[in-house]
């Protein structure tokens, strides 16, 4: 499975459709709100949202939708990134509600070699998120610094720093010569 891309692998105009989507639960929304200390009642209080807003129900906090889409894009876009450089724009186009499923796709808008180092480049992308019915909910553009193939090769290949598994205790690789399990003329259960 590919995880991210090198500079050479990005093509301007390419569209990466991120899979799978994610159904947003009330728990997801509330946990994100609590972790980020966003206690706005539009997101946390069903009675308030149902009786005092135009939506008539809780709206999923927009930064969760953005974060979800950003995460969905990592295997296709920034899995090998050296750095996320800039979020150029972020628009929340339509509300997301508990129970909606979010899907995302990213288009490569441009790319250029780094001006300071020849082992990396800058890729500009736009990620679009939409609900199960096709409604666009979020759009953002960002610039990502990604390595060239030579950078990856010089630093250990596709999975740098990944250790080799140690042999399990008691396996043939660590136990030494096998000990006899029975005596001459008998099988290991003591029979003949």
Secondary structure, 3 states (H helix, E strand, C coil): CCCCCCHHHCCCCCEEEEEEEEECCHHHHHHHHHHCCCCCHHHHCHHHHHHHCCCCCCCCCHHHHHHHHHHHHCCCCCCCEEEEEEEEEEEECCCCCCCCEEEEEEEEEEEEECCCCCCEEEEEEEEEEEECCCCEEEEEEEEEEEECHHHHHHCCHHHCCCCCCCCCCCCHHHHCCCCCCCCCCCCCCCCC
